[in-house]
């Protein structure tokens, strides 16, 4: 797992040498040497215990044709806290790093993205399937977004989210709840938003979780990190919506704070004066959009799912809005959270324009 490609200037480097560590809100990763093999141990924090348990279960149960693109499970402990598991250190580059912090060409990125999506559609998604329960759509999409946005209590961020009008580049937008209501009440046909079936999905398919071997030794070599497990099957569009987040909404740059944002609140209106990305390669993701759209259309035929593309666009918007509370930081007055919120608003508006 190439944790060494996290740039030093971001303060997130975990180099591939014994003793190196990297911490998130849900886990701690540590590299060590075991008889000449570099090993990564992932130890769960209290908030990440469920994730680690689900990941171990998934890695233990995948058949070989799926397991070959997931970390090898070298050992684990789920008997006593803290829970942990071990995997090899993969000297690969994440798709996030290749896209924004390397000199990789758009054609290379398209090829890598395509190989990962082909694997998902041809192997992972067909592995396990079941019918769709009646509550799935409301629970997974509608209520999740509403619940996440409602739970935000910070006064300043609450004022931002309660604005009845959002002005971006002089254009007026409605907040997510109003846009969602219009989509559901009078827009896209409901059958286009309901999945044909639920499948085994990855669950957390951000670019940071897709690692590629770029050494030239194995063009098809890639590893997918941090699956959310297999206990709860989901809509393939849920997964692909996560890809859209990275390609179209550039969430990797939002997470790193590589954007400028200037705004003001006035009389119930959120006026955005500037919202732009500062990373020098941010435009390269534009080149990936048409490629991913074509790949999704092709995948739609393979899965016999005519509305996969429509639901993937919808999932992207819901993911962005639902992520807002996870990126709230009071030290910056919720700057990242507001950026996620704005991208969610734009994605919902784009969905309404294109599919209603």
BELTA-V420376 format. One line per field, one symbol per residue. ss: DSSP state (H for helix, E for strand, - for the rest). burial: 1 if it has 9 or more other C-alpha atoms within 8 Angstrom, else 0. A space follows every 10 residues. Layout:
ss->???
burial->???
This chain:
ss->--HHH--HHH ---------- EEE---EEEE EEEE--EEEE EEEE-HHHHH HHHHHHHHHH H--HHHH--E ----EEE--- ---EEEEE-- --EEHHHHHH -----HHHHH HHHHHHHHHH HHHHHHH-EE -----HHHHH HHHHHHHHHH ----HHHHHH H---EEEE-- EEE--HHHHH HHHHHH---H HHH----EE- ------HHHE EE-------- -EEE------ ---E-HHHHH HHHHHHH--- HHHHHH--EE EEEEEE--EE EEEEEEE--- ---HHHHHHH HHHHHHHHHH HH-----HHH HHHHHHHHHH HH-HHHH--H HH--HHHHHH HHHHHHHHHH HHHHH-
burial->1111111000 0111011101 1100011111 1110000111 1111100110 1111111110 0100011011 1010010100 0111111110 1111111111 0000010011 0111111111 1111110110 0100001110 1111110110 0100001101 0011111100 0011110011 0111001100 0110101111 1111111111 1111000000 0111101111 0011111111 1111111101 1111100111 1010100111 1111101010 1101111110 1110111011 1100101111 1111111111 1111101110 0011111111 1011101110 110001
